[in-house]
Amino acid sequence: MKPIKTNTLISDFDGIARAAILLSSHALVAFPTETVYGLGADARDDTAVARVFQAKGRPQFNPLIVHVADLAAAERIAIFPDQAMRLAQTFWPGPLTLVLPLRDDAGISPLVTAGMNTVAVRVPEHPLAQELLRKFDGPVAAPSANPSGKISPTTAAHVLDGLSGQIEAVLDGGPCPVGIESTIIGVTEHPARLLRPGGLPVEAIEACLGYPLALPDTGGAITAPGQLKSHYAPDAKLRLNADHPRGDEVWLGFGPDAKEAALNLSVTGDLVEAAANLFHHLRAVDALATAGQGIAVSPVPDHGLGRAINDRLSRAAAPRP
């Protein structure tokens, strides 16, 4: 594929209108959500969706998340069991993706669902994403706007670093406030199942449902985005739960005991701040690592948003395919 000109669109009326027009014409547009930047394509358009897989180098057995403006739009493409409706009414718009039965008349490209009879749907909270979805007036398939397996983008500059020349535009909305992808819950069975921890703490979801979530099926087939064992990876190798670096490592710290780290996810131990910093800091320490150096990462508590942070770190540290 010949390189194409990637335009940066300002987040004003004209920029949003231009982004919506591009989405209507087989084009790919990256846009901010509260979690990370998504690489948007018309979810009904086989050609556009195929281009998403091509631009990212993403395996086609890995399904995509469909972004819609509101619950009513989601109900047009998916069936909502009672437990799913409770979650949607409580946490949407927000960083929660629900994997639901796909309606027969949904009109979604089978590439989006990897040929399965379920679909991953969410309603983003970011005001710019909301404006774009309402202006476009249709479902937008949007995985993270980065090459497959690499660190997710939380700024427009991150998107351009990985995808410039392969997509038509990026709508610049500044840094993403949550900074880590959405929590994914499978609600096609009871009890609902955690498929990927993310920007909405599991504890809040379980409190809403009134029962513990079933744990991810780590040995099964991929049923939702973000389940590849190796993902979110920097170039340098990661060593997790490191109290201090070795001589051949750059230290990514967490908490007050890691003040000498090259970068600290949160000096005060704030998990919200750490989640927002995670991908940006991973990129930064990867850039600091010289040839042959690795990255040592401090332990992060495994509760609340720490569960999502540790999930991303463990995938980033996994053996590369």
ZAPAKE-687391 format. One record per residue: residue in three letters; x, y, z of N, C-alpha, C in turn. Coordinates in steps of 0.05 Angstrom, whole numbers, plus 5000, padded with zeros to 4 digits. Atoms other than C-alpha are relative to their C-alpha. Layout:
BEGIN
ALAXYZXYZXYZ ...
END
This chain:
BEGIN
MET501749765000500050005000501850255000 LYS498549755001502750684980499350175024 PRO500649824978503451185038498050214991 ILE501949795005497751675043500550235020 LYS499649774982497652375074498149975024 THR501550014975495352345146499750285011 ASN500549734991492052995167499350005030 THR500849964972491553245238497750205001 LEU502449835000484553535249499750135028 ILE500549864975483154065302497349925010 SER502550104988477653885350497950235002 ASP502149795001472854445328497849894981 PHE502350095016466354415288500949904973 ASP499150085027469954375221501649745001 GLY498450244998474853845245498249755005 ILE501950224995469253405272498449934975 ALA501650055024465153495209501749864979 ARG498250135019471153305166500549715007 ALA499650284991472452685208497649834994 ALA502450155006465252465200499749944970 ILE500150045029465552565124502049784992 LEU498050215006471952145121499049725008 LEU501050264991468751585161497949894981 SER502250085019463051575110501149924973 SER498950055027467851465052502449805001 HIS498150214998471850835071502650085014 ALA497549904989477051255107500349925030 LEU499450064972480451135175500750255014 VAL499549764984480351675228500549925029 ALA499450044972483751625296498750225016 PHE501349804983480051985352500349935029 PRO499650054971480652065427497549895013 THR502150074981476451695478501250065028 GLU498949954973477151755553502249795007 THR498150214994481351115552502650044984 VAL497749965018486151135491498850104974 TYR501049935027485751375419499249754985 GLY501050225016481650925375500450054970 LEU499849985029482650775301497349944988 GLY502750035007475750895274499549944970 ALA501050075027472250585213497149955002 ASP502850075001465050515193499749705005 ALA500250284992463249855227498349844981 ARG501750145019458349685170501549964973 ASP498649985026463649775115502349805000 ASP497950215001467649145099502750114991 THR497549895011472849545060501550165022 ALA498749844979474150045116501049835023 VAL499150174978474449505169502449844993 ALA497750155009479249095128502550185000 ARG497849824999483649715124501150045028 VAL499149984972483849755200501949775006 PHE498250234996486849055203502650034985 GLN497649965016491749235148501850215012 ALA498449784989493949895179501449925026 LYS498950084974495049575248501849754998 GLY498750265000497848915224498749815020 ARG501550144980492448605267498949744989 PRO501150255009490547865261496950024999 GLN502849975004483447805234498349825019 PHE501550154980481447295288499550165025 ASN500249834977481947865338497850214996 PRO502249825006475148225341500550295009 LEU499849724994474048975346497750105017 ILE502149884985470049415393498550204983 VAL501749815014464149795363499350225020 HIS500749764985463250505390497550134990 VAL502649865008456350825390499550225019 ALA500449754985453551475417498449965025 ASP501750034977448451195466498949715001 LEU501150274996444750585492498149934978 ALA502050065021439250645440501449904975 ALA498550095023444450585385501249725004 ALA498950264994447549985420497949784997 GLU502250205001440749635424499249934971 ARG500650065028440149675348501949794988 ILE498150205011446149215339500449765019 ALA499550214981446148785402497649955018 ILE502250074982441348415448501150025029 PHE499249944972441648625522498649825020 PRO501250154977440348095575499750205024 ASP500649824977438048385642502650105013 GLN497649924986445048385673501650214983 ALA498649815017447848755612498650275001 MET501549754999442349275614500650155026 ARG499449884974443849405688502850144998 LEU497349895003451249515672500050254982 ALA500049785019449849955612498750255012 GLN501449774988444950405650501650125022 THR498449904977449850475708502650134990 PHE497249915007456550575672500450134973 TRP499749865026455150845602498850285001 PRO497450025014457851295577502349965019 GLY497750054983464451055605501849784990 PRO498050195010470350575600499349715005 LEU501050274997466249935598499149904973 THR500850145025465549465538498549755008 LEU501650244995460148935538500049824975 VAL500150205022460548305495497249885002 LEU502850065000453348165475499249834976 PRO501050145024449247725427499550204978 LEU500449835023449348035358497249974988 ARG502650025013442648205327500449904971 ASP499850105027441247855261500050224979 ASP500249785019439648515228501850245007 ALA498349784991445348915259501450144978 GLY498649885022448749045193503050055004 ILE497249974993455648995224501749824982 SER498250175016461348745180500949765017 PRO499150244986463148025199503050025008 LEU497249964993470448255201500250125028 VAL500049874974468748665263499849795022 THR500650204979466248055302501849754996 ALA498450235007471447575272498249764994 GLY501850215009465447175246498449885023 MET501450114977462647055316497250125001 ASN502749904997455347155337499750185023 THR500049804978457247645391501550254990 VAL498849745007459448375387500850155025 ALA499049834978463548815434499150294995 VAL501149735004460149485444500650185024 ARG499849814978461450105485499150284991 VAL500849725003459050825493502250175013 PRO497949854987465151275504499050265012 GLU500849764985464851855552501350264990 HIS498549765009469852325519498250184983 PRO501949835015466052935493500650024970 LEU499349995028469852945427499149744986 ALA501050255012468352205414497050014998 GLN502949985001461052345431499150184976 GLU500749835022460752925382500449874973 LEU499450135026464052525326497949784995 LEU501950215004459451925337497250104992 ARG502649885007453252365335500050124973 LYS499849885026455652735274500049784978 PHE499950225019457252085237497449854999 ASP502650134998450751775262500149714991 GLY499850285006453051055257502049865018 PRO498150154983457050505292502850024989 VAL497249975008464650595290501649785014 ALA498250204990469350005298502750145006 ALA497649844993475450275335501749855021 PRO497950104982481149865364502050235007 SER498149794994486950255394501650074975 ALA498849895025490350695342503149975001 ASN497150055000497250365342500549744985 PRO499450265012500849795307499449785020 SER500850224983498349135334502349905017 GLY498150114981501948895396501850215013 LYS498349794989505349565410498550165021 ILE501149844978504150085464497650174990 SER502449865008497150395461500550305001 PRO499549715002496751145443498150165018 THR501749834983494251665492500250294991 THR499949735012495952285449499949974970 ALA500050005029495252465376502849944989 ALA497250055009502852465370500749715001 HIS499550294998503051735393498849864975 VAL501350125023498151565337501750044975 LEU498449945023502351915285502749855000 ASP497550154998508651565310499749724988 GLY500350285010505650885292498549974974 LEU501850045022500551005237500150224978 SER499849795020502551635198500649874973 GLY499750115027502051485123498249764994 GLN501850235004497050915134497150065004 ILE502849924994490751285157499650284990 GLU500649745012487251905131500350235020 ALA499949774982486852315194500049915029 VAL500350034971487452385269498750255011 LEU501449784987482652825308501350055027 ASP498349954977486953155361498350115023 GLY501549914977483453205428501750015025 GLY498349994977489553235473500349735013 PRO499550264987491652695523497449875010 CYS502350154991486652155542500049995031 PRO499949974971484552245616500349745015 VAL499850254985483851515637502649864993 GLY497350105009489751265595500449714999 ILE499850295002488250525596497449904989 GLU502350085015483350125554497649935018 SER502450064985476249965574500049725012 THR500550264989474249395619498049854982 ILE501850165017470948835578498749785016 ILE501550204986465448415607498349844981 GLY501750185016462147815573497449955015 VAL502650034987454747805588498149814984 THR501650205014452547235543499449755017 GLU500550234982452546755602499650125028 HIS500349924972451046785677501749815017 PRO499549724995454946975717501650144977 ALA498449855020457947525673502949955005 ARG497250074998465247415658501850244994 LEU497949805005471247885663501749894977 LEU498350085023474647845594502550174999 ARG497649834999479548425604499650215021 PRO500149784982480748875664500750264986 GLY499549745013480949615646499350245017 GLY500349744987479050325662497750025020 LEU502150014979472950135704500649775019 PRO499250214982474849755767498049775002 VAL501750244998472149045773498250025025 GLU501649984975469849205844497450154996 ALA502449845006464949725818498049844984 ILE501850175016462049235767498749795017 GLU501150214983461248685819498050125020 ALA501949874981457849175867497350064985 CYS502449955016452949355811498449754996 LEU501350255006451348635794499149855025 GLY500650144976451248385865501149725002 TYR498650264999455647785852502850024988 PRO497349995011462947625835499949924970 LEU499850075029464747605761501549734998 ALA498450235007467146955731502750104989 LEU497349925007474646985718500549954970 PRO499450055028477647025648500849714995 ASP499250275008478446365611502650024985 THR497349955011485946405600500849804979 GLY499250205018486345765560498249974975 GLY501950035022480545865512500750174976 ALA499649845024479746185444499550295006 ILE500549724997479746935435497150074995 THR502849935003472747205446499550305002 ALA500249714997474147945456502750134994 PRO497449865005479348475439501850005025 GLY498249974977485548535483500749755014 GLN499450254986486347795499502549864990 LEU497450125009492847655461501949995023 LYS498150034978498147405509502250204999 SER497949795003503447875481498750244986 HIS501449765010500848585472501250245015 TYR499149754987502349315490503050015004 ALA497150054994509749155482501850234990 PRO497849835009515549645481502249834986 ASP497850155012521949455444501749865020 ALA498450114979525849345508498449795016 LYS501350204984524348725550499350115028 LEU500849914974520548835615500549785021 ARG499950184977522048525683498250125021 LEU502149904982516148595730500649955029 ASN499750024971515548675806502950035009 ALA497249954994522548955810500250235021 ASP499749804980524349325874502250204993 HIS497949825009530449625841501149904973 PRO499150095026533749595772502749865002 ARG497450105003539649185752501750204984 GLY498249815014545649515718499250044971 ASP500749985028542849375649497050074996 GLU502849945001535849635663499450295006 VAL501249744993531950295663497649935018 TRP502050064979527250335723497550174996 LEU502649875000519850495716498749945027 GLY500950044973517550605787497150045005 PHE502749944990511150645827500250045030 GLY500149954971510150955895502450155011 PRO497949834987514451355944502749865003 ASP497550144997519750805950501749994974 ALA498650015026521650885877500750284989 LYS499549725008523551625877502550024981 GLU497649985017530151465842499649884972 ALA500650125026526751135783500250214978 ALA499849825023527751435714497350144996 LEU502749885001520151545712498449845021 ASN501750124979514851405765497150024991 LEU502850005008507751205748498350185019 SER501349824980505451555812501749995025 VAL498349984976510151785867498449965025 THR501750034976504251805915498649735002 GLY501450265000501851105896497150024992 ASP502749965010495451365863499549834975 LEU500550195023492750815817498750144977 VAL501249855022488551305777502250154984 GLU497849865013494751725762501849804986 ALA498350205013498751095747498849904974 ALA501450095024493550855697500250204978 ALA499949795020493451525662502950034988 ASN497249975008501151525658501149754986 LEU498750255007502250795640501249994972 PHE499050035027502750795564502050224992 HIS498249785006506051475560502849955012 HIS497550054986511351275611501449754988 LEU498850235013512450595577501550094975 ARG498749895024514050965513502550155007 ALA497749834992518651445549502449835010 VAL497850164990522750915586501149834978 ASP499050155022523150505523502050174983 ALA498249825015526251115489502650045015 LEU497649964984531251185547501849754999 ALA498450255000533450455542501849994976 THR498150035022539750375501500149714991 ALA499950275011541349765459500949805022 GLY499450214980541349145504498950055027 GLN501149944974538049495563497149905001 GLY502750074995531549245593498650215017 ILE501549824984526149585634499149845025 ALA500950114975525049415708497650165009 VAL502549874992517949565733499449945029 SER500750044972516149665806497349845003 PRO502650124995510549245837497750205001 VAL502449834999503549535829497849845014 PRO502150154986497949345877497949894981 ASP501850145019493148855844497150035008 HIS502849944994486549185862499250264986 GLY500949765014482149725831501350024972 LEU498849965026485550015769502749864999 GLY497550155000491949655791499749734986 ARG500450255014488849015763500350034970 ALA499849945028488349325694502950064993 ILE497249935005495449615699501749754999 ASN498550254999498248935718499449824976 ASP500750155024494448605661501650104976 ARG498549885023497649085610503049945003 LEU497150054996504549005641500749714995 SER499450285004504148245641500049934970 ARG500250055029502148245567502450134986 ALA497649865011507748745552502549855005 ALA497650154993512748285586500049724989 ALA500350285010510247645553502049954977 PRO498350065023514747285503498750094974 ARG501049905025514047595434499449774981 PRO500750215019510647175380502149994977 
END
